Amino acid sequence: MESIERDIKENTSNQSLSSYEMGRDDVNVICTYGKISVWFGRQTPEVVVGRILISISRIDKSAVHEVEIVCPFEKITEYESHGYVLVSYAKCEGGYRATFHIPFYNKKALFFFAEHIVRKLQQRDVKIDIYWNGDDSDITRLTEHLEEIDDWKVKNINYKDNNKEKQEK
């Protein structure tokens, strides 16, 4: 990990990081400023889902995932009781379309969200976007947390270089 951290520090002194991709065969995480995109393959173990979400919450407590759910009106308060933050709702065909933020500072919301991801993985792959305030040092710290997962590796690092992307593999 020290070589990754050194590589980022050396390269970001002249250039800023554009994206940082890491993961393993069943999970892919792409970090950029403002967003973390995570792809979970159907074979992703529950423990890996949990470790990724918890690691992100440790690095940036202000991180959020936004989700839109169509449900009966009564279900909105149930989601709120699990820590989801209601952003908006409107009546629609089939009930109410509710938009929630899942705050990463709330362990109860993260646990409920992880359960939701695991249930969906029984049917299909899952892709989520998480909005955060991460920078180069946060990406380095997140990588340090995630490298403890078996078979975890850095897949690709992109740097910005005078509006041209430079890649390192």
VOKEBA-611796 format. One line per field, with one value per residue: residue number from 0; residue in three letters; x, y, z of N, C-alpha, C in turn. Coordinates in steps of 0.1 Angstrom, whole numbers, plus 5000, padded with zeros to 4 digits. Layout:
BEGIN
pos NUM, ...
code ALA, ...
n_px X, ...
n_py Y, ...
n_pz Z, ...
ca_px X, ...
ca_py Y, ...
ca_pz Z, ...
c_px X, ...
c_py Y, ...
c_pz Z, ...
//
This chain:
BEGIN
pos 0, 1, 2, 3, 4, 5, 6, 7, 8, 9, 10, 11, 12, 13, 14, 15, 16, 17, 18, 19, 20, 21, 22, 23, 24, 25, 26, 27, 28, 29, 30, 31, 32, 33, 34, 35, 36, 37, 38, 39, 40, 41, 42, 43, 44, 45, 46, 47, 48, 49, 50, 51, 52, 53, 54, 55, 56, 57, 58, 59, 60, 61, 62, 63, 64, 65, 66, 67, 68, 69, 70, 71, 72, 73, 74, 75, 76, 77, 78, 79, 80, 81, 82, 83, 84, 85, 86, 87, 88, 89, 90, 91, 92, 93, 94, 95, 96, 97, 98, 99, 100, 101, 102, 103, 104, 105, 106, 107, 108, 109, 110, 111, 112, 113, 114, 115, 116, 117, 118, 119, 120, 121, 122, 123, 124, 125, 126, 127, 128, 129, 130, 131, 132, 133, 134, 135, 136, 137, 138, 139, 140, 141, 142, 143, 144, 145, 146, 147, 148, 149, 150, 151, 152, 153, 154, 155, 156, 157, 158, 159, 160, 161, 162, 163, 164, 165, 166, 167, 168
code MET, GLU, SER, ILE, GLU, ARG, ASP, ILE, LYS, GLU, ASN, THR, SER, ASN, GLN, SER, LEU, SER, SER, TYR, GLU, MET, GLY, ARG, ASP, ASP, VAL, ASN, VAL, ILE, CYS, THR, TYR, GLY, LYS, ILE, SER, VAL, TRP, PHE, GLY, ARG, GLN, THR, PRO, GLU, VAL, VAL, VAL, GLY, ARG, ILE, LEU, ILE, SER, ILE, SER, ARG, ILE, ASP, LYS, SER, ALA, VAL, HIS, GLU, VAL, GLU, ILE, VAL, CYS, PRO, PHE, GLU, LYS, ILE, THR, GLU, TYR, GLU, SER, HIS, GLY, TYR, VAL, LEU, VAL, SER, TYR, ALA, LYS, CYS, GLU, GLY, GLY, TYR, ARG, ALA, THR, PHE, HIS, ILE, PRO, PHE, TYR, ASN, LYS, LYS, ALA, LEU, PHE, PHE, PHE, ALA, GLU, HIS, ILE, VAL, ARG, LYS, LEU, GLN, GLN, ARG, ASP, VAL, LYS, ILE, ASP, ILE, TYR, TRP, ASN, GLY, ASP, ASP, SER, ASP, ILE, THR, ARG, LEU, THR, GLU, HIS, LEU, GLU, GLU, ILE, ASP, ASP, TRP, LYS, VAL, LYS, ASN, ILE, ASN, TYR, LYS, ASP, ASN, ASN, LYS, GLU, LYS, GLN, GLU, LYS
n_px 5008, 5020, 5035, 5014, 5003, 5026, 5029, 5005, 5009, 5033, 5025, 5003, 5013, 5020, 4999, 4963, 4943, 4921, 4905, 4901, 4904, 4894, 4892, 4879, 4872, 4844, 4835, 4836, 4851, 4850, 4865, 4860, 4864, 4838, 4821, 4815, 4815, 4800, 4801, 4785, 4788, 4767, 4778, 4789, 4800, 4781, 4795, 4815, 4800, 4791, 4816, 4826, 4807, 4809, 4836, 4836, 4819, 4835, 4856, 4843, 4819, 4799, 4790, 4765, 4739, 4715, 4682, 4653, 4620, 4590, 4562, 4535, 4520, 4522, 4545, 4566, 4572, 4582, 4606, 4619, 4622, 4642, 4664, 4666, 4666, 4640, 4636, 4620, 4585, 4559, 4526, 4519, 4514, 4506, 4512, 4532, 4560, 4589, 4618, 4648, 4676, 4704, 4721, 4755, 4766, 4748, 4745, 4724, 4708, 4728, 4731, 4705, 4704, 4725, 4714, 4693, 4708, 4720, 4698, 4689, 4711, 4706, 4691, 4702, 4730, 4743, 4745, 4756, 4757, 4775, 4776, 4802, 4827, 4853, 4889, 4923, 4937, 4917, 4909, 4932, 4932, 4907, 4914, 4933, 4917, 4901, 4918, 4922, 4903, 4900, 4919, 4918, 4926, 4943, 4931, 4931, 4945, 4937, 4950, 4946, 4959, 4966, 4940, 4940, 4936, 4956, 4968, 4975, 4985
n_py 4988, 5012, 5018, 5024, 5047, 5064, 5066, 5079, 5103, 5113, 5116, 5133, 5156, 5171, 5166, 5162, 5136, 5117, 5094, 5064, 5031, 5000, 4967, 4934, 4902, 4900, 4925, 4959, 4991, 5024, 5054, 5089, 5124, 5136, 5113, 5078, 5049, 5018, 4985, 4955, 4921, 4892, 4871, 4883, 4881, 4886, 4897, 4912, 4932, 4946, 4954, 4971, 4993, 5001, 5008, 5031, 5047, 5052, 5068, 5090, 5105, 5121, 5110, 5100, 5080, 5081, 5071, 5060, 5051, 5034, 5032, 5023, 5050, 5046, 5032, 5049, 5061, 5039, 5034, 5057, 5052, 5034, 5049, 5062, 5092, 5113, 5130, 5139, 5134, 5121, 5116, 5088, 5064, 5034, 5041, 5060, 5080, 5081, 5098, 5091, 5099, 5080, 5081, 5079, 5082, 5071, 5042, 5023, 5029, 5022, 4994, 4985, 4992, 4977, 4951, 4953, 4955, 4929, 4913, 4920, 4911, 4884, 4881, 4897, 4916, 4945, 4980, 5009, 5044, 5065, 5095, 5117, 5136, 5131, 5133, 5131, 5120, 5109, 5089, 5073, 5065, 5051, 5030, 5017, 5007, 4989, 4971, 4951, 4932, 4900, 4891, 4917, 4944, 4970, 4984, 5003, 5035, 5068, 5099, 5135, 5155, 5184, 5187, 5164, 5129, 5108, 5075, 5049, 5016
n_pz 5000, 5006, 4983, 4965, 4978, 4977, 4949, 4942, 4956, 4944, 4917, 4919, 4927, 4905, 4889, 4890, 4904, 4885, 4883, 4902, 4902, 4917, 4931, 4928, 4912, 4916, 4924, 4918, 4922, 4916, 4922, 4922, 4923, 4942, 4936, 4941, 4924, 4926, 4916, 4922, 4917, 4911, 4927, 4949, 4982, 5013, 5034, 5021, 5008, 5031, 5042, 5023, 5023, 5050, 5051, 5034, 5049, 5071, 5061, 5049, 5065, 5055, 5032, 5008, 4995, 4969, 4966, 4948, 4954, 4948, 4966, 4990, 5008, 5036, 5039, 5036, 5061, 5073, 5060, 5068, 5095, 5094, 5091, 5067, 5048, 5040, 5010, 4989, 4978, 4958, 4946, 4925, 4898, 4912, 4938, 4959, 4948, 4962, 4972, 4987, 5008, 5017, 5044, 5052, 5077, 5094, 5110, 5112, 5089, 5070, 5074, 5068, 5041, 5031, 5035, 5017, 4992, 4992, 4990, 4965, 4950, 4948, 4926, 4905, 4892, 4910, 4908, 4923, 4930, 4950, 4967, 4976, 4995, 4989, 4984, 4971, 4993, 5008, 4990, 4990, 5017, 5018, 5000, 5015, 5036, 5021, 5009, 5026, 5021, 5008, 4979, 4968, 4946, 4929, 4900, 4880, 4875, 4868, 4858, 4856, 4831, 4821, 4809, 4794, 4797, 4815, 4818, 4841, 4846
ca_px 5000, 5029, 5038, 5003, 5002, 5037, 5026, 4995, 5015, 5042, 5018, 4993, 5020, 5020, 4986, 4953, 4937, 4908, 4897, 4909, 4896, 4900, 4882, 4883, 4864, 4830, 4833, 4845, 4849, 4856, 4865, 4864, 4860, 4823, 4813, 4821, 4806, 4803, 4794, 4785, 4784, 4758, 4785, 4796, 4795, 4775, 4806, 4822, 4791, 4792, 4829, 4827, 4799, 4814, 4848, 4833, 4814, 4846, 4864, 4835, 4806, 4789, 4786, 4751, 4734, 4701, 4674, 4639, 4612, 4576, 4556, 4524, 4523, 4526, 4559, 4576, 4577, 4590, 4620, 4625, 4625, 4654, 4674, 4666, 4661, 4631, 4640, 4607, 4576, 4547, 4517, 4521, 4507, 4512, 4515, 4540, 4574, 4597, 4633, 4655, 4691, 4709, 4733, 4766, 4769, 4738, 4748, 4711, 4705, 4737, 4727, 4693, 4708, 4733, 4704, 4687, 4717, 4722, 4685, 4689, 4721, 4701, 4684, 4710, 4741, 4738, 4754, 4752, 4765, 4776, 4782, 4810, 4836, 4866, 4900, 4933, 4941, 4906, 4909, 4943, 4927, 4897, 4921, 4939, 4907, 4895, 4928, 4921, 4894, 4907, 4920, 4916, 4937, 4942, 4929, 4935, 4946, 4937, 4954, 4943, 4971, 4963, 4928, 4941, 4937, 4968, 4965, 4986, 4979
ca_py 5000, 5024, 5022, 5031, 5060, 5071, 5068, 5089, 5116, 5118, 5120, 5143, 5169, 5178, 5164, 5157, 5123, 5118, 5083, 5054, 5019, 4989, 4957, 4920, 4897, 4901, 4938, 4970, 5004, 5036, 5066, 5102, 5135, 5137, 5101, 5065, 5040, 5004, 4974, 4942, 4910, 4884, 4862, 4890, 4877, 4896, 4904, 4922, 4943, 4953, 4960, 4983, 5004, 5006, 5015, 5044, 5056, 5056, 5078, 5102, 5104, 5129, 5103, 5096, 5073, 5085, 5060, 5064, 5040, 5035, 5024, 5029, 5061, 5042, 5026, 5060, 5063, 5027, 5037, 5067, 5045, 5026, 5059, 5069, 5106, 5116, 5142, 5143, 5123, 5125, 5105, 5083, 5052, 5024, 5045, 5073, 5079, 5087, 5099, 5091, 5098, 5070, 5088, 5069, 5084, 5064, 5027, 5016, 5031, 5014, 4980, 4983, 4994, 4964, 4940, 4955, 4951, 4915, 4907, 4922, 4902, 4871, 4882, 4903, 4924, 4957, 4991, 5020, 5056, 5071, 5109, 5120, 5148, 5126, 5138, 5121, 5114, 5100, 5077, 5065, 5059, 5041, 5019, 5010, 4999, 4979, 4961, 4940, 4922, 4890, 4893, 4931, 4949, 4983, 4980, 5014, 5049, 5079, 5113, 5146, 5162, 5195, 5183, 5151, 5119, 5099, 5063, 5040, 5003
ca_pz 5000, 5007, 4970, 4959, 4984, 4972, 4935, 4941, 4960, 4934, 4905, 4921, 4929, 4892, 4882, 4899, 4902, 4878, 4888, 4908, 4901, 4924, 4934, 4925, 4901, 4918, 4929, 4912, 4929, 4909, 4930, 4916, 4932, 4942, 4934, 4942, 4917, 4930, 4909, 4929, 4909, 4919, 4936, 4960, 4996, 5021, 5042, 5012, 5007, 5043, 5045, 5014, 5028, 5063, 5048, 5029, 5060, 5080, 5054, 5047, 5071, 5048, 5020, 5007, 4983, 4967, 4960, 4945, 4957, 4947, 4977, 4996, 5016, 5049, 5038, 5037, 5075, 5076, 5055, 5076, 5107, 5092, 5089, 5054, 5049, 5029, 5002, 4983, 4975, 4950, 4942, 4912, 4896, 4921, 4952, 4960, 4944, 4973, 4970, 5000, 5009, 5027, 5050, 5056, 5091, 5101, 5109, 5110, 5075, 5062, 5076, 5060, 5027, 5028, 5034, 5004, 4982, 4993, 4985, 4950, 4944, 4946, 4913, 4895, 4896, 4915, 4906, 4931, 4931, 4963, 4965, 4988, 4994, 4989, 4976, 4969, 5005, 5011, 4981, 4996, 5030, 5014, 4994, 5026, 5042, 5012, 5005, 5036, 5015, 5000, 4964, 4964, 4939, 4922, 4886, 4871, 4880, 4858, 4862, 4847, 4827, 4811, 4802, 4788, 4807, 4815, 4825, 4846, 4849
c_px 5009, 5033, 5027, 5002, 5013, 5034, 5016, 5001, 5024, 5035, 5009, 5000, 5020, 5006, 4976, 4947, 4924, 4899, 4906, 4900, 4902, 4889, 4888, 4873, 4849, 4826, 4842, 4841, 4857, 4854, 4868, 4860, 4845, 4815, 4821, 4811, 4810, 4795, 4796, 4780, 4775, 4765, 4791, 4791, 4790, 4785, 4813, 4813, 4792, 4805, 4831, 4819, 4804, 4827, 4846, 4828, 4825, 4855, 4856, 4821, 4795, 4784, 4772, 4749, 4719, 4694, 4659, 4631, 4598, 4570, 4543, 4528, 4528, 4540, 4570, 4581, 4585, 4605, 4627, 4629, 4638, 4666, 4675, 4660, 4653, 4634, 4627, 4598, 4565, 4539, 4519, 4513, 4514, 4515, 4521, 4554, 4581, 4612, 4639, 4670, 4694, 4722, 4743, 4770, 4759, 4740, 4735, 4707, 4715, 4734, 4715, 4696, 4716, 4724, 4697, 4695, 4719, 4710, 4685, 4699, 4716, 4694, 4693, 4721, 4735, 4749, 4748, 4762, 4764, 4783, 4789, 4819, 4850, 4876, 4911, 4937, 4930, 4906, 4920, 4938, 4916, 4904, 4928, 4929, 4902, 4905, 4928, 4911, 4902, 4907, 4918, 4928, 4933, 4941, 4933, 4935, 4946, 4941, 4950, 4957, 4968, 4951, 4929, 4943, 4950, 4965, 4977, 4979, 4989
c_py 5013, 5028, 5029, 5045, 5069, 5075, 5079, 5103, 5122, 5123, 5131, 5157, 5177, 5177, 5160, 5144, 5125, 5106, 5072, 5041, 5007, 4979, 4943, 4915, 4900, 4915, 4948, 4983, 5014, 5048, 5078, 5112, 5136, 5124, 5089, 5056, 5026, 4995, 4961, 4932, 4901, 4875, 4870, 4885, 4889, 4904, 4914, 4934, 4952, 4960, 4972, 4995, 5009, 5013, 5029, 5053, 5060, 5067, 5091, 5100, 5111, 5122, 5099, 5088, 5078, 5074, 5065, 5051, 5043, 5026, 5030, 5040, 5057, 5037, 5037, 5062, 5051, 5029, 5047, 5061, 5037, 5036, 5066, 5083, 5110, 5129, 5148, 5131, 5129, 5113, 5101, 5070, 5041, 5028, 5059, 5070, 5088, 5087, 5100, 5093, 5088, 5076, 5077, 5071, 5076, 5049, 5019, 5017, 5022, 4999, 4977, 4983, 4981, 4952, 4941, 4951, 4936, 4908, 4908, 4913, 4888, 4870, 4887, 4911, 4938, 4968, 5003, 5032, 5062, 5085, 5112, 5132, 5143, 5133, 5127, 5113, 5105, 5087, 5068, 5058, 5048, 5028, 5010, 5001, 4987, 4968, 4950, 4929, 4913, 4893, 4907, 4936, 4963, 4979, 4990, 5027, 5059, 5092, 5123, 5152, 5172, 5191, 5170, 5141, 5111, 5087, 5055, 5027, 4995
c_pz 5000, 4992, 4963, 4964, 4978, 4957, 4934, 4945, 4950, 4922, 4907, 4925, 4917, 4885, 4893, 4895, 4895, 4883, 4893, 4909, 4908, 4926, 4932, 4915, 4903, 4923, 4921, 4918, 4921, 4917, 4921, 4926, 4931, 4941, 4935, 4935, 4921, 4922, 4918, 4920, 4918, 4929, 4948, 4973, 5004, 5029, 5034, 5010, 5019, 5045, 5036, 5019, 5041, 5060, 5043, 5040, 5069, 5074, 5053, 5053, 5064, 5035, 5020, 4994, 4981, 4960, 4958, 4947, 4955, 4957, 4981, 5006, 5030, 5050, 5040, 5051, 5079, 5072, 5063, 5090, 5107, 5089, 5076, 5056, 5037, 5023, 4996, 4981, 4967, 4947, 4928, 4910, 4905, 4935, 4952, 4955, 4954, 4970, 4984, 4998, 5020, 5032, 5055, 5070, 5100, 5100, 5106, 5095, 5066, 5063, 5068, 5045, 5023, 5026, 5020, 4992, 4981, 4987, 4970, 4943, 4942, 4932, 4902, 4901, 4901, 4913, 4914, 4929, 4945, 4962, 4978, 4985, 4993, 4980, 4975, 4982, 5010, 5003, 4986, 5008, 5027, 5008, 5005, 5034, 5034, 5009, 5015, 5031, 5007, 4985, 4959, 4957, 4932, 4907, 4876, 4878, 4868, 4864, 4852, 4844, 4817, 4803, 4794, 4799, 4805, 4823, 4830, 4850, 4857
//
